[in-house]
Amino acid sequence: MCESNNSVEAAMHVAPLELSDNRRQQQIEAALCELQFTMETVKKIGRVFESELEKGIHEEPSSLQMENTYIPELPDGTEKGKFLALDLGGTNFRVILLELDDGKVTDEKVKHYHLDDELKVGCGDRLFGFLAECISDFVKEQNLTGARLPLGFTFSFPMIQKALDVGILVTWTKTFNCPSVVGKDAVQMLKDAIHRRGDTHVEVLAVLNDTTGTLVQGAVLDNRTAIGLILGTGSNACYLERADRVQHWEGQRHGEKQVIIDIEWGAFGDNGVLDFIKTDYDREVDKNSLLATSFTFEKYISGKYLGEIVRVILVRLTANGLLFDGIASKKLLSQNSFPTSYVSQIEQDTVDGGNKNTEDILDKFNLQYTTEDIAVVKYVCEVVSNRSALLVSICLSRLLIRMDRPDTTIAVDGSLFKHHPRLKTWMNKYIQLLAPGKKFRLLLAEDGSGKGAGIVAAIALRLKERFQET
Ligand code: GLC
């Protein structure tokens, strides 16, 4: 049923499942068939992405926000001094002190703070009050209480940016949901909270997204960097766009040639344009998610959801008598009990040709399994992971074609990319197939959301001084 006559298409599918029972094998493959795309579907996704991208940049209705970040230049090697960075939106909340010299990070102090769930899904003032409290604690600990400190704020949620230091929250995503912040400027809320305390001299100069931080940090490592990608709890990308193509630009232009655009591709398809790839498994994952009916694309590809997709499929296969002798365990039936780290560990078995990780995980679920059940579980993880890699690659290849640069480095960060044993290999292969002749590389730019924020604060300071002079 999933067989392919097209060689490029076949190269994008995973190896067939091999079970002793032919009928069972076919039923399982059929149940997963929709997760492996035909060439026609791959091309259609690419076309739809391109069309949404064009609409977004022209401020027409689109599921891609295409937000102007107002960052028109990358580090130029002159960045120098002490900068603070805040990173909110990933796995941890952190405050960071960076010392820059010649555009490079020469020293870094980081402190992680635990954010209780109550803060993540409660009242906005309390959340920002806590951020200000952490800043104050950190600044004191670094003996910088009296110092004027420029700060770059990585706020990894969709924002409408009116300037480099204005970011109005469109919606929460991932594990956050403090309704009172939606529609408000996150920078102003942070400034107000810092002001209320009045015990530091921190100046919030820039708000940015983690993809932007990753692009900027990537540019420090490799000056061919022009795309930033996050494959972590959430997923998103940004890229350097020609300034003349960008319609939304509040305030004065200063002859900028390019600017970083935050695509916000997590929401790709929220208007229904990607419904042709949505499976029942995706519908179920969405229905049970914190923010249902939003962030469609992110739910196909990111770390917050891959494990849950796998779990939903395993439950369905079991209910249909195709797995674990038809008997699921209580844990398997519990939502979100299958973290994406398990998918990475099972994939590691597939890469190594072993079963140890898979067995350990199935034991944790109190499941009775045969060797063939293990093969099925591995197959499910492979198919779900492969779809994620392919979807990301389709969009990246479209970006490479659009940008049409001689050579592009794609800076990547995020727990899924770092821990999954073969997303990178697949992505390299698929991008080459889908953007033939385009020279590119995937570069791990670790901690873009931290280091990148400090560097963006330095760029913001440079722009501020320059524009004040003119
Ligand atoms: C979510 C956020 C986006 C962020 C991404 C990765 O999609 O909306 O802003 O870049 O997660 O953290």
Boltz pocket constraint, residues with backbone or C-beta under 6 A from the ligand:
constraints:
  - pocket:
      binder: B
      contacts: [[A, 89], [A, 90], [A, 155], [A, 156], [A, 157], [A, 158], [A, 171], [A, 173], [A, 174], [A, 209], [A, 210], [A, 211], [A, 230], [A, 232], [A, 233], [A, 234], [A, 235], [A, 236], [A, 237], [A, 264], [A, 266], [A, 298]]
      max_distance: 6.0
